[in-house]
């Protein structure tokens, strides 16, 4: 059986997630404990105030968090997530999130993901914690 690198595993997992694919989220780069994703905001991402729905922004950060945490091989399940929003986002904006590992041990790991707009504005700050299980993601 061929063993995957963390970067390849994260990219493969992103492609298996129908919700992520349906949202239009692009996996830009992955490494062990890190993920960078991008999303162009389309009209179907807008809320009733004609700005990007906060759930879309949360989804982008949460997806990067999940991919970074699961890049190593053991299944990691989110047990806590927190987000703050700084600026609004309009249709046509391009959002990028960079998620990085803050700490990790055999059972818990903490991550931080910042979402930025194409003009460099900080859109949101996200932190999340995962429980690292004893199960492993199967290699392809």
N, CA, C and O atoms as CSV, one atom per row, in Angstrom:
chain,resi,resn,atom,element,x,y,z
A,1,UNK,N,N,0.839,-1.185,0.000
A,1,UNK,CA,C,0.000,0.000,0.000
A,1,UNK,C,C,0.883,1.248,0.000
A,1,UNK,O,O,1.848,1.343,0.759
A,2,UNK,N,N,0.543,2.177,-0.844
A,2,UNK,CA,C,1.298,3.428,-0.953
A,2,UNK,C,C,0.886,4.380,0.173
A,2,UNK,O,O,-0.303,4.565,0.433
A,3,UNK,N,N,1.875,4.981,0.837
A,3,UNK,CA,C,1.582,5.940,1.898
A,3,UNK,C,C,1.595,7.354,1.330
A,3,UNK,O,O,2.483,7.722,0.560
A,4,UNK,N,N,0.601,8.132,1.721
A,4,UNK,CA,C,0.469,9.511,1.250
A,4,UNK,C,C,1.277,10.474,2.095
A,4,UNK,O,O,1.485,10.253,3.287
A,5,UNK,N,N,1.727,11.538,1.466
A,5,UNK,CA,C,2.301,12.647,2.222
A,5,UNK,C,C,1.147,13.425,2.841
A,5,UNK,O,O,0.022,13.347,2.347
A,6,UNK,N,N,1.401,14.178,3.915
A,6,UNK,CA,C,0.335,15.001,4.482
A,6,UNK,C,C,-0.282,15.953,3.455
A,6,UNK,O,O,-1.499,16.136,3.435
A,7,UNK,N,N,0.543,16.556,2.612
A,7,UNK,CA,C,0.027,17.499,1.614
A,7,UNK,C,C,-0.918,16.806,0.644
A,7,UNK,O,O,-1.989,17.330,0.338
A,8,UNK,N,N,-0.531,15.635,0.162
A,8,UNK,CA,C,-1.391,14.908,-0.775
A,8,UNK,C,C,-2.670,14.422,-0.109
A,8,UNK,O,O,-3.734,14.436,-0.727
A,9,UNK,N,N,-2.574,13.989,1.151
A,9,UNK,CA,C,-3.757,13.526,1.867
A,9,UNK,C,C,-4.773,14.657,2.007
A,9,UNK,O,O,-5.961,14.458,1.752
A,10,UNK,N,N,-4.321,15.827,2.406
A,10,UNK,CA,C,-5.236,16.956,2.587
A,10,UNK,C,C,-5.916,17.320,1.269
A,10,UNK,O,O,-7.121,17.569,1.240
A,11,UNK,N,N,-5.153,17.352,0.183
A,11,UNK,CA,C,-5.752,17.661,-1.126
A,11,UNK,C,C,-6.763,16.596,-1.532
A,11,UNK,O,O,-7.820,16.922,-2.073
A,12,UNK,N,N,-6.451,15.331,-1.278
A,12,UNK,CA,C,-7.379,14.246,-1.616
A,12,UNK,C,C,-8.660,14.356,-0.800
A,12,UNK,O,O,-9.756,14.205,-1.340
A,13,UNK,N,N,-8.527,14.620,0.498
A,13,UNK,CA,C,-9.709,14.756,1.347
A,13,UNK,C,C,-10.587,15.917,0.890
A,13,UNK,O,O,-11.814,15.810,0.912
A,14,UNK,N,N,-9.975,17.018,0.480
A,14,UNK,CA,C,-10.751,18.166,-0.012
A,14,UNK,C,C,-11.576,17.772,-1.227
A,14,UNK,O,O,-12.733,18.172,-1.351
A,15,UNK,N,N,-10.988,16.993,-2.122
A,15,UNK,CA,C,-11.694,16.569,-3.323
A,15,UNK,C,C,-12.806,15.575,-3.062
A,15,UNK,O,O,-13.708,15.426,-3.887
A,16,UNK,N,N,-12.760,14.888,-1.922
A,16,UNK,CA,C,-13.795,13.923,-1.557
A,16,UNK,C,C,-14.982,14.571,-0.856
A,16,UNK,O,O,-16.010,13.924,-0.658
A,17,UNK,N,N,-14.854,15.833,-0.482
A,17,UNK,CA,C,-15.893,16.532,0.281
A,17,UNK,C,C,-16.854,17.231,-0.681
A,17,UNK,O,O,-16.541,18.294,-1.218
A,18,UNK,N,N,-18.024,16.627,-0.894
A,18,UNK,CA,C,-18.995,17.164,-1.856
A,18,UNK,C,C,-19.430,18.578,-1.493
A,18,UNK,O,O,-19.661,19.395,-2.385
A,19,UNK,N,N,-19.545,18.882,-0.214
A,19,UNK,CA,C,-19.951,20.224,0.211
A,19,UNK,C,C,-18.901,21.251,-0.189
A,19,UNK,O,O,-19.237,22.313,-0.712
A,20,UNK,N,N,-17.647,20.943,0.052
A,20,UNK,CA,C,-16.540,21.845,-0.292
A,20,UNK,C,C,-16.504,22.074,-1.800
A,20,UNK,O,O,-16.388,23.211,-2.259
A,21,UNK,N,N,-16.603,21.003,-2.557
A,21,UNK,CA,C,-16.595,21.110,-4.018
A,21,UNK,C,C,-17.786,21.940,-4.486
A,21,UNK,O,O,-17.633,22.814,-5.339
A,22,UNK,N,N,-18.973,21.675,-3.936
A,22,UNK,CA,C,-20.175,22.409,-4.316
A,22,UNK,C,C,-20.127,23.888,-3.975
A,22,UNK,O,O,-20.725,24.708,-4.672
A,23,UNK,N,N,-19.424,24.230,-2.914
A,23,UNK,CA,C,-19.276,25.642,-2.523
A,23,UNK,C,C,-18.341,26.387,-3.463
A,23,UNK,O,O,-18.392,27.614,-3.547
A,24,UNK,N,N,-17.487,25.652,-4.172
A,24,UNK,CA,C,-16.518,26.285,-5.063
A,24,UNK,C,C,-15.193,26.583,-4.397
A,24,UNK,O,O,-14.409,27.381,-4.911
A,25,UNK,N,N,-14.925,25.955,-3.256
A,25,UNK,CA,C,-13.684,26.192,-2.522
A,25,UNK,C,C,-12.529,25.506,-3.241
A,25,UNK,O,O,-12.612,24.329,-3.591
A,26,UNK,N,N,-11.458,26.252,-3.455
A,26,UNK,CA,C,-10.262,25.760,-4.143
A,26,UNK,C,C,-9.155,25.510,-3.124
A,26,UNK,O,O,-8.850,26.371,-2.299
A,27,UNK,N,N,-8.566,24.339,-3.191
A,27,UNK,CA,C,-7.429,23.994,-2.332
A,27,UNK,C,C,-6.163,24.500,-3.016
A,27,UNK,O,O,-5.743,23.950,-4.034
A,28,UNK,N,N,-5.559,25.540,-2.461
A,28,UNK,CA,C,-4.399,26.192,-3.071
A,28,UNK,C,C,-3.102,25.499,-2.681
A,28,UNK,O,O,-2.268,25.213,-3.541
A,29,UNK,N,N,-2.926,25.225,-1.392
A,29,UNK,CA,C,-1.687,24.609,-0.912
A,29,UNK,C,C,-1.957,23.894,0.400
A,29,UNK,O,O,-2.785,24.327,1.200
A,30,UNK,N,N,-1.249,22.797,0.608
A,30,UNK,CA,C,-1.348,22.066,1.867
A,30,UNK,C,C,0.032,21.560,2.257
A,30,UNK,O,O,0.870,21.258,1.407
A,31,UNK,N,N,0.240,21.479,3.537
A,31,UNK,CA,C,1.436,20.879,4.129
A,31,UNK,C,C,0.971,20.203,5.411
A,31,UNK,O,O,-0.202,20.305,5.771
A,32,UNK,N,N,1.855,19.525,6.091
A,32,UNK,CA,C,1.500,18.919,7.367
A,32,UNK,C,C,1.049,20.011,8.335
A,32,UNK,O,O,1.822,20.912,8.660
A,33,UNK,N,N,-0.185,19.933,8.789
A,33,UNK,CA,C,-0.705,20.900,9.751
A,33,UNK,C,C,-1.041,22.260,9.187
A,33,UNK,O,O,-1.264,23.198,9.952
A,34,UNK,N,N,-1.087,22.399,7.872
A,34,UNK,CA,C,-1.383,23.693,7.246
A,34,UNK,C,C,-2.254,23.494,6.012
A,34,UNK,O,O,-2.162,22.473,5.331
A,35,UNK,N,N,-3.098,24.477,5.734
A,35,UNK,CA,C,-3.895,24.461,4.506
A,35,UNK,C,C,-4.205,25.892,4.097
A,35,UNK,O,O,-4.495,26.744,4.937
A,36,UNK,N,N,-4.141,26.144,2.798
A,36,UNK,CA,C,-4.510,27.434,2.221
A,36,UNK,C,C,-5.598,27.177,1.187
A,36,UNK,O,O,-5.424,26.385,0.261
A,37,UNK,N,N,-6.727,27.863,1.365
A,37,UNK,CA,C,-7.880,27.698,0.482
A,37,UNK,C,C,-8.313,29.044,-0.063
A,37,UNK,O,O,-8.012,30.089,0.513
A,38,UNK,N,N,-9.031,29.005,-1.193
A,38,UNK,CA,C,-9.507,30.241,-1.827
A,38,UNK,C,C,-10.947,30.036,-2.290
A,38,UNK,O,O,-11.355,28.932,-2.651
A,39,UNK,N,N,-11.706,31.137,-2.269
A,39,UNK,CA,C,-13.097,31.103,-2.727
A,39,UNK,C,C,-13.468,32.441,-3.331
A,39,UNK,O,O,-13.296,33.487,-2.706
A,40,UNK,N,N,-13.983,32.401,-4.560
A,40,UNK,CA,C,-14.549,33.609,-5.166
A,40,UNK,C,C,-16.011,33.677,-4.747
A,40,UNK,O,O,-16.763,32.717,-4.918
A,41,UNK,N,N,-16.402,34.816,-4.201
A,41,UNK,CA,C,-17.768,34.980,-3.712
A,41,UNK,C,C,-18.708,35.232,-4.887
A,41,UNK,O,O,-18.539,36.177,-5.657
A,42,UNK,N,N,-19.693,34.363,-4.997
A,42,UNK,CA,C,-20.694,34.410,-6.065
A,42,UNK,C,C,-22.030,34.872,-5.483
A,42,UNK,O,O,-22.199,34.878,-4.264
A,43,UNK,N,N,-22.977,35.256,-6.337
A,43,UNK,CA,C,-24.283,35.712,-5.831
A,43,UNK,C,C,-24.975,34.709,-4.902
A,43,UNK,O,O,-25.684,35.123,-3.985
A,44,UNK,N,N,-24.789,33.408,-5.116
A,44,UNK,CA,C,-25.451,32.432,-4.241
A,44,UNK,C,C,-24.795,32.337,-2.860
A,44,UNK,O,O,-25.305,31.626,-1.994
A,45,UNK,N,N,-23.684,33.034,-2.636
A,45,UNK,CA,C,-23.043,33.088,-1.318
A,45,UNK,C,C,-23.555,34.264,-0.479
A,45,UNK,O,O,-23.154,34.418,0.675
A,46,UNK,N,N,-24.433,35.089,-1.046
A,46,UNK,CA,C,-24.878,36.312,-0.373
A,46,UNK,C,C,-26.098,36.055,0.499
A,46,UNK,O,O,-26.900,35.160,0.230
A,47,UNK,N,N,-26.220,36.865,1.556
A,47,UNK,CA,C,-27.388,36.783,2.433
A,47,UNK,C,C,-28.428,37.828,2.021
A,47,UNK,O,O,-28.294,38.465,0.976
A,48,UNK,N,N,-29.457,37.998,2.843
A,48,UNK,CA,C,-30.541,38.934,2.522
A,48,UNK,C,C,-30.106,40.394,2.559
A,48,UNK,O,O,-30.848,41.264,2.101
A,49,UNK,N,N,-28.923,40.683,3.093
A,49,UNK,CA,C,-28.404,42.055,3.082
A,49,UNK,C,C,-27.477,42.288,1.889
A,49,UNK,O,O,-26.838,43.334,1.781
A,50,UNK,N,N,-27.413,41.295,0.994
A,50,UNK,CA,C,-26.611,41.362,-0.222
A,50,UNK,C,C,-25.105,41.433,0.060
A,50,UNK,O,O,-24.346,42.015,-0.716
A,51,UNK,N,N,-24.685,40.833,1.177
A,51,UNK,CA,C,-23.263,40.655,1.489
A,51,UNK,C,C,-23.033,39.163,1.751
A,51,UNK,O,O,-23.982,38.406,1.950
A,52,UNK,N,N,-21.788,38.762,1.747
A,52,UNK,CA,C,-21.470,37.348,1.940
A,52,UNK,C,C,-22.003,36.844,3.283
A,52,UNK,O,O,-21.792,37.471,4.322
A,53,UNK,N,N,-22.682,35.726,3.247
A,53,UNK,CA,C,-23.221,35.101,4.455
A,53,UNK,C,C,-22.068,34.683,5.366
A,53,UNK,O,O,-21.075,34.125,4.899
A,54,UNK,N,N,-22.199,34.949,6.649
A,54,UNK,CA,C,-21.158,34.579,7.604
A,54,UNK,C,C,-20.868,33.090,7.614
A,54,UNK,O,O,-19.743,32.675,7.891
A,55,UNK,N,N,-21.878,32.284,7.314
A,55,UNK,CA,C,-21.680,30.842,7.261
A,55,UNK,C,C,-20.734,30.418,6.153
A,55,UNK,O,O,-20.040,29.409,6.278
A,56,UNK,N,N,-20.702,31.181,5.067
A,56,UNK,CA,C,-19.770,30.891,3.970
A,56,UNK,C,C,-18.338,31.130,4.444
A,56,UNK,O,O,-17.445,30.323,4.185
A,57,UNK,N,N,-18.134,32.237,5.135
A,57,UNK,CA,C,-16.799,32.569,5.648
A,57,UNK,C,C,-16.369,31.538,6.689
A,57,UNK,O,O,-15.224,31.086,6.689
A,58,UNK,N,N,-17.294,31.169,7.573
A,58,UNK,CA,C,-17.000,30.141,8.573
A,58,UNK,C,C,-16.637,28.827,7.885
A,58,UNK,O,O,-15.679,28.160,8.276
A,59,UNK,N,N,-17.402,28.461,6.865
A,59,UNK,CA,C,-17.141,27.216,6.141
A,59,UNK,C,C,-15.750,27.204,5.534
A,59,UNK,O,O,-15.058,26.188,5.586
A,60,UNK,N,N,-15.337,28.319,4.961
A,60,UNK,CA,C,-14.004,28.404,4.365
A,60,UNK,C,C,-12.921,28.164,5.420
A,60,UNK,O,O,-12.005,27.370,5.203
A,61,UNK,N,N,-13.027,28.847,6.555
A,61,UNK,CA,C,-12.045,28.682,7.634
A,61,UNK,C,C,-12.110,27.281,8.236
A,61,UNK,O,O,-11.077,26.664,8.498
A,62,UNK,N,N,-13.320,26.783,8.453
A,62,UNK,CA,C,-13.509,25.466,9.051
A,62,UNK,C,C,-12.970,24.358,8.148
A,62,UNK,O,O,-12.425,23.367,8.633
A,63,UNK,N,N,-13.121,24.526,6.855
A,63,UNK,CA,C,-12.602,23.539,5.912
A,63,UNK,C,C,-11.079,23.501,5.952
A,63,UNK,O,O,-10.486,22.422,5.969
A,64,UNK,N,N,-10.445,24.665,5.968
A,64,UNK,CA,C,-8.982,24.713,6.072
A,64,UNK,C,C,-8.526,24.068,7.377
A,64,UNK,O,O,-7.540,23.332,7.398
A,65,UNK,N,N,-9.231,24.340,8.446
A,65,UNK,CA,C,-8.969,23.752,9.764
A,65,UNK,C,C,-9.041,22.229,9.687
A,65,UNK,O,O,-8.135,21.539,10.154
A,66,UNK,N,N,-10.102,21.713,9.107
A,66,UNK,CA,C,-10.271,20.265,9.006
A,66,UNK,C,C,-9.196,19.601,8.166
A,66,UNK,O,O,-8.697,18.532,8.517
A,67,UNK,N,N,-8.838,20.233,7.055
A,67,UNK,CA,C,-7.803,19.658,6.193
A,67,UNK,C,C,-6.435,19.687,6.871
A,67,UNK,O,O,-5.685,18.713,6.800
A,68,UNK,N,N,-6.112,20.793,7.522
A,68,UNK,CA,C,-4.831,20.891,8.226
A,68,UNK,C,C,-4.745,19.845,9.334
A,68,UNK,O,O,-3.723,19.177,9.487
A,69,UNK,N,N,-5.815,19.708,10.100
A,69,UNK,CA,C,-5.819,18.786,11.237
A,69,UNK,C,C,-5.775,17.327,10.804
A,69,UNK,O,O,-5.221,16.489,11.516
A,70,UNK,N,N,-6.353,17.012,9.644
A,70,UNK,CA,C,-6.412,15.631,9.175
A,70,UNK,C,C,-5.291,15.271,8.209
A,70,UNK,O,O,-5.279,14.169,7.660
A,71,UNK,N,N,-4.361,16.177,7.996
A,71,UNK,CA,C,-3.290,15.936,7.029
A,71,UNK,C,C,-2.308,14.854,7.475
A,71,UNK,O,O,-1.648,14.242,6.635
A,72,UNK,N,N,-2.201,14.614,8.760
A,72,UNK,CA,C,-1.197,13.684,9.280
A,72,UNK,C,C,-1.545,12.209,9.088
A,72,UNK,O,O,-0.651,11.368,9.006
A,73,UNK,N,N,-2.831,11.892,9.016
A,73,UNK,CA,C,-3.240,10.496,8.893
A,73,UNK,C,C,-4.274,10.090,9.915
A,73,UNK,O,O,-5.304,9.535,9.532
A,74,UNK,N,N,-4.054,10.342,11.225
A,74,UNK,CA,C,-5.109,10.035,12.180
A,74,UNK,C,C,-6.341,10.917,11.946
A,74,UNK,O,O,-6.226,12.099,11.621
A,75,UNK,N,N,-7.516,10.314,12.118
A,75,UNK,CA,C,-8.761,11.067,11.991
A,75,UNK,C,C,-8.834,12.054,13.147
A,75,UNK,O,O,-8.697,11.673,14.310
A,76,UNK,N,N,-9.051,13.329,12.820
A,76,UNK,CA,C,-9.157,14.395,13.821
A,76,UNK,C,C,-10.541,15.019,13.703
A,76,UNK,O,O,-10.941,15.449,12.621
A,77,UNK,N,N,-11.268,15.069,14.807
A,77,UNK,CA,C,-12.637,15.580,14.812
A,77,UNK,C,C,-12.701,16.894,15.579
A,77,UNK,O,O,-12.220,16.989,16.708
A,78,UNK,N,N,-13.295,17.900,14.962
A,78,UNK,CA,C,-13.438,19.198,15.614
A,78,UNK,C,C,-14.286,19.107,16.867
A,78,UNK,O,O,-15.355,18.498,16.861
A,79,UNK,N,N,-13.806,19.716,17.942
A,79,UNK,CA,C,-14.577,19.749,19.189
A,79,UNK,C,C,-14.867,21.175,19.643
A,79,UNK,O,O,-15.657,21.380,20.563
A,80,UNK,N,N,-14.237,22.163,19.009
A,80,UNK,CA,C,-14.484,23.559,19.358
A,80,UNK,C,C,-14.062,24.427,18.186
A,80,UNK,O,O,-13.054,24.164,17.531
A,81,UNK,N,N,-14.849,25.468,17.932
A,81,UNK,CA,C,-14.494,26.436,16.893
A,81,UNK,C,C,-15.052,27.792,17.290
A,81,UNK,O,O,-16.146,27.892,17.847
A,82,UNK,N,N,-14.285,28.833,16.994
A,82,UNK,CA,C,-14.685,30.201,17.320
A,82,UNK,C,C,-14.242,31.098,16.175
A,82,UNK,O,O,-13.147,30.937,15.635
A,83,UNK,N,N,-15.106,32.050,15.806
A,83,UNK,CA,C,-14.765,32.969,14.727
A,83,UNK,C,C,-15.213,34.378,15.096
A,83,UNK,O,O,-16.246,34.565,15.740
A,84,UNK,N,N,-14.432,35.354,14.683
A,84,UNK,CA,C,-14.838,36.759,14.764
A,84,UNK,C,C,-14.751,37.334,13.357
A,84,UNK,O,O,-13.879,36.965,12.570
A,85,UNK,N,N,-15.672,38.244,13.058
A,85,UNK,CA,C,-15.741,38.865,11.733
A,85,UNK,C,C,-15.347,40.329,11.852
A,85,UNK,O,O,-15.808,41.033,12.751
A,86,UNK,N,N,-14.488,40.788,10.935
A,86,UNK,CA,C,-14.015,42.169,10.999
A,86,UNK,C,C,-14.602,43.069,9.921
A,86,UNK,O,O,-14.934,44.219,10.205
A,87,UNK,N,N,-14.739,42.578,8.691
A,87,UNK,CA,C,-15.257,43.402,7.589
A,87,UNK,C,C,-16.227,42.577,6.756
A,87,UNK,O,O,-16.211,41.347,6.794
A,88,UNK,N,N,-17.075,43.277,6.000
A,88,UNK,CA,C,-18.023,42.575,5.136
A,88,UNK,C,C,-17.356,42.193,3.818
A,88,UNK,O,O,-16.279,42.681,3.475
A,89,UNK,N,N,-18.024,41.314,3.101
A,89,UNK,CA,C,-17.512,40.765,1.849
A,89,UNK,C,C,-18.625,40.834,0.814
A,89,UNK,O,O,-19.779,40.526,1.116
A,90,UNK,N,N,-18.281,41.238,-0.408
A,90,UNK,CA,C,-19.263,41.407,-1.477
A,90,UNK,C,C,-19.071,40.356,-2.571
A,90,UNK,O,O,-18.034,39.697,-2.645
A,91,UNK,N,N,-20.087,40.218,-3.410
A,91,UNK,CA,C,-19.971,39.347,-4.581
A,91,UNK,C,C,-18.787,39.815,-5.423
A,91,UNK,O,O,-18.579,41.015,-5.606
A,92,UNK,N,N,-18.029,38.874,-5.924
A,92,UNK,CA,C,-16.843,39.186,-6.717
A,92,UNK,C,C,-15.563,39.212,-5.909
A,92,UNK,O,O,-14.476,39.077,-6.469
A,93,UNK,N,N,-15.674,39.387,-4.583
A,93,UNK,CA,C,-14.476,39.350,-3.743
A,93,UNK,C,C,-13.882,37.945,-3.759
A,93,UNK,O,O,-14.593,36.952,-3.909
A,94,UNK,N,N,-12.581,37.890,-3.602
A,94,UNK,CA,C,-11.881,36.609,-3.514
A,94,UNK,C,C,-11.309,36.490,-2.113
A,94,UNK,O,O,-10.521,37.327,-1.672
A,95,UNK,N,N,-11.721,35.429,-1.416
A,95,UNK,CA,C,-11.268,35.193,-0.048
A,95,UNK,C,C,-10.206,34.102,-0.035
A,95,UNK,O,O,-10.294,33.111,-0.762
A,96,UNK,N,N,-9.206,34.309,0.806
A,96,UNK,CA,C,-8.161,33.310,1.017
A,96,UNK,C,C,-8.063,33.060,2.510
A,96,UNK,O,O,-8.048,33.998,3.307
A,97,UNK,N,N,-7.996,31.804,2.880
A,97,UNK,CA,C,-7.760,31.470,4.278
A,97,UNK,C,C,-6.481,30.659,4.389
A,97,UNK,O,O,-6.225,29.753,3.596
A,98,UNK,N,N,-5.693,31.005,5.380
A,98,UNK,CA,C,-4.471,30.266,5.693
A,98,UNK,C,C,-4.643,29.730,7.107
A,98,UNK,O,O,-4.784,30.493,8.062
A,99,UNK,N,N,-4.630,28.411,7.226
A,99,UNK,CA,C,-4.777,27.770,8.532
A,99,UNK,C,C,-3.449,27.150,8.922
A,99,UNK,O,O,-2.813,26.457,8.127
A,100,UNK,N,N,-3.037,27.408,10.165
A,100,UNK,CA,C,-1.775,26.868,10.669
A,100,UNK,C,C,-1.975,26.253,12.042
A,100,UNK,O,O,-2.782,26.716,12.849
A,101,UNK,N,N,-1.226,25.212,12.275
A,101,UNK,CA,C,-1.259,24.543,13.564
A,101,UNK,C,C,-0.578,25.402,14.619
A,101,UNK,O,O,0.510,25.934,14.395
A,102,UNK,N,N,-1.229,25.533,15.769
A,102,UNK,CA,C,-0.667,26.273,16.898
A,102,UNK,C,C,0.018,25.304,17.855
A,102,UNK,O,O,1.125,25.566,18.325
A,103,UNK,N,N,-0.645,24.181,18.141
A,103,UNK,CA,C,-0.065,23.156,19.016
A,103,UNK,C,C,-0.733,21.819,18.718
A,103,UNK,O,O,-1.863,21.764,18.233
A,104,UNK,N,N,-0.003,20.736,19.023
A,104,UNK,CA,C,-0.555,19.397,18.790
A,104,UNK,C,C,0.112,18.423,19.750
A,104,UNK,O,O,1.326,18.462,19.952
A,105,UNK,N,N,-0.703,17.545,20.344
A,105,UNK,CA,C,-0.159,16.420,21.097
A,105,UNK,C,C,-0.893,15.161,20.648
A,105,UNK,O,O,-1.559,15.179,19.613
A,106,UNK,N,N,-0.788,14.091,21.388
A,106,UNK,CA,C,-1.364,12.825,20.931
A,106,UNK,C,C,-2.890,12.821,20.917
A,106,UNK,O,O,-3.484,11.960,20.269
A,107,UNK,N,N,-3.540,13.749,21.604
A,107,UNK,CA,C,-5.006,13.751,21.685
A,107,UNK,C,C,-5.670,15.043,21.231
A,107,UNK,O,O,-6.807,15.005,20.759
A,108,UNK,N,N,-5.003,16.181,21.357
A,108,UNK,CA,C,-5.616,17.466,21.003
A,108,UNK,C,C,-4.685,18.280,20.121
A,108,UNK,O,O,-3.462,18.186,20.217
A,109,UNK,N,N,-5.301,19.086,19.254
A,109,UNK,CA,C,-4.522,20.015,18.433
A,109,UNK,C,C,-5.326,21.297,18.268
A,109,UNK,O,O,-6.553,21.263,18.172
A,110,UNK,N,N,-4.628,22.422,18.237
A,110,UNK,CA,C,-5.251,23.741,18.114
A,110,UNK,C,C,-4.750,24.393,16.831
A,110,UNK,O,O,-3.571,24.300,16.488
A,111,UNK,N,N,-5.672,25.057,16.125
A,111,UNK,CA,C,-5.360,25.698,14.842
A,111,UNK,C,C,-5.902,27.115,14.814
A,111,UNK,O,O,-6.854,27.450,15.518
A,112,UNK,N,N,-5.277,27.938,13.987
A,112,UNK,CA,C,-5.731,29.312,13.753
A,112,UNK,C,C,-5.828,29.508,12.246
A,112,UNK,O,O,-4.931,29.125,11.496
A,113,UNK,N,N,-6.928,30.110,11.818
A,113,UNK,CA,C,-7.118,30.407,10.395
A,113,UNK,C,C,-7.567,31.852,10.251
A,113,UNK,O,O,-8.561,32.264,10.848
A,114,UNK,N,N,-6.836,32.613,9.461
A,114,UNK,CA,C,-7.241,33.977,9.121
A,114,UNK,C,C,-7.789,33.969,7.704
A,114,UNK,O,O,-7.204,33.369,6.803
A,115,UNK,N,N,-8.918,34.642,7.515
A,115,UNK,CA,C,-9.513,34.801,6.191
A,115,UNK,C,C,-9.272,36.240,5.763
A,115,UNK,O,O,-9.598,37.176,6.492
A,116,UNK,N,N,-8.699,36.411,4.574
A,116,UNK,CA,C,-8.432,37.754,4.056
A,116,UNK,C,C,-9.122,37.941,2.708
A,116,UNK,O,O,-9.398,36.986,1.982
A,117,UNK,N,N,-9.386,39.209,2.404
A,117,UNK,CA,C,-9.946,39.603,1.116
A,117,UNK,C,C,-8.805,39.873,0.154
A,117,UNK,O,O,-7.658,39.998,0.583
A,118,UNK,N,N,-9.092,39.967,-1.140
A,118,UNK,CA,C,-8.047,40.193,-2.146
A,118,UNK,C,C,-7.291,41.499,-1.929
A,118,UNK,O,O,-6.162,41.634,-2.402
A,119,UNK,N,N,-7.884,42.468,-1.224
A,119,UNK,CA,C,-7.194,43.736,-0.946
A,119,UNK,C,C,-6.338,43.667,0.321
A,119,UNK,O,O,-5.769,44.672,0.745
A,120,UNK,N,N,-6.251,42.474,0.923
A,120,UNK,CA,C,-5.442,42.290,2.121
A,120,UNK,C,C,-6.184,42.507,3.427
A,120,UNK,O,O,-5.628,42.262,4.498
A,121,UNK,N,N,-7.436,42.965,3.360
A,121,UNK,CA,C,-8.208,43.206,4.586
A,121,UNK,C,C,-8.477,41.890,5.313
A,121,UNK,O,O,-8.830,40.887,4.693
A,122,UNK,N,N,-8.305,41.908,6.630
A,122,UNK,CA,C,-8.630,40.746,7.452
A,122,UNK,C,C,-10.146,40.655,7.576
A,122,UNK,O,O,-10.780,41.555,8.126
A,123,UNK,N,N,-10.721,39.586,7.075
A,123,UNK,CA,C,-12.168,39.378,7.097
A,123,UNK,C,C,-12.588,38.711,8.398
A,123,UNK,O,O,-13.560,39.129,9.028
A,124,UNK,N,N,-11.859,37.675,8.803
A,124,UNK,CA,C,-12.210,36.967,10.031
A,124,UNK,C,C,-10.996,36.251,10.605
A,124,UNK,O,O,-10.023,35.956,9.912
A,125,UNK,N,N,-11.098,35.985,11.907
A,125,UNK,CA,C,-10.093,35.202,12.627
A,125,UNK,C,C,-10.811,34.012,13.243
A,125,UNK,O,O,-11.840,34.170,13.899
A,126,UNK,N,N,-10.271,32.831,13.032
A,126,UNK,CA,C,-10.893,31.574,13.443
A,126,UNK,C,C,-9.896,30.796,14.282
A,126,UNK,O,O,-8.709,30.754,13.956
A,127,UNK,N,N,-10.364,30.181,15.356
A,127,UNK,CA,C,-9.553,29.222,16.104
A,127,UNK,C,C,-10.377,27.957,16.280
A,127,UNK,O,O,-11.596,28.013,16.441
A,128,UNK,N,N,-9.703,26.827,16.247
A,128,UNK,CA,C,-10.404,25.563,16.405
A,128,UNK,C,C,-9.538,24.535,17.094
A,128,UNK,O,O,-8.310,24.577,17.018
A,129,UNK,N,N,-10.203,23.605,17.772
A,129,UNK,CA,C,-9.540,22.510,18.467
A,129,UNK,C,C,-10.095,21.196,17.946
A,129,UNK,O,O,-11.302,21.061,17.743
A,130,UNK,N,N,-9.216,20.229,17.731
A,130,UNK,CA,C,-9.642,18.895,17.331
A,130,UNK,C,C,-9.233,17.875,18.375
A,130,UNK,O,O,-8.257,18.049,19.104
A,131,UNK,N,N,-10.016,16.800,18.422
A,131,UNK,CA,C,-9.655,15.604,19.169
A,131,UNK,C,C,-9.029,14.649,18.162
A,131,UNK,O,O,-9.644,14.332,17.144
A,132,UNK,N,N,-7.817,14.190,18.436
A,132,UNK,CA,C,-7.108,13.276,17.542
A,132,UNK,C,C,-7.460,11.846,17.957
A,132,UNK,O,O,-7.141,11.419,19.067
A,133,UNK,N,N,-8.117,11.115,17.060
A,133,UNK,CA,C,-8.561,9.757,17.375
A,133,UNK,C,C,-7.449,8.747,17.092
A,133,UNK,O,O,-6.389,9.097,16.572
A,134,UNK,N,N,-7.708,7.505,17.438
A,134,UNK,CA,C,-6.754,6.429,17.147
A,134,UNK,C,C,-6.993,5.832,15.757
A,134,UNK,O,O,-6.185,5.032,15.284
A,135,UNK,N,N,-8.089,6.210,15.101
A,135,UNK,CA,C,-8.369,5.733,13.737
A,135,UNK,C,C,-7.507,6.489,12.735
A,135,UNK,O,O,-7.109,7.628,12.978
A,136,UNK,N,N,-7.224,5.844,11.607
A,136,UNK,CA,C,-6.433,6.487,10.552
A,136,UNK,C,C,-7.262,6.587,9.283
A,136,UNK,O,O,-8.107,5.737,9.004
A,137,UNK,N,N,-7.000,7.651,8.512
A,137,UNK,CA,C,-7.591,7.755,7.182
A,137,UNK,C,C,-6.950,6.680,6.318
A,137,UNK,O,O,-5.732,6.506,6.357
A,138,UNK,N,N,-7.748,5.956,5.538
A,138,UNK,CA,C,-7.130,4.947,4.673
A,138,UNK,C,C,-6.315,5.601,3.564
A,138,UNK,O,O,-6.703,6.637,3.024
A,139,UNK,N,N,-5.194,4.995,3.235
A,139,UNK,CA,C,-4.416,5.454,2.085
A,139,UNK,C,C,-5.180,5.066,0.825
A,139,UNK,O,O,-5.967,4.120,0.844
A,140,UNK,N,N,-4.954,5.790,-0.268
A,140,UNK,CA,C,-5.702,5.479,-1.498
A,140,UNK,C,C,-5.312,4.126,-2.079
A,140,UNK,O,O,-5.848,3.719,-3.110
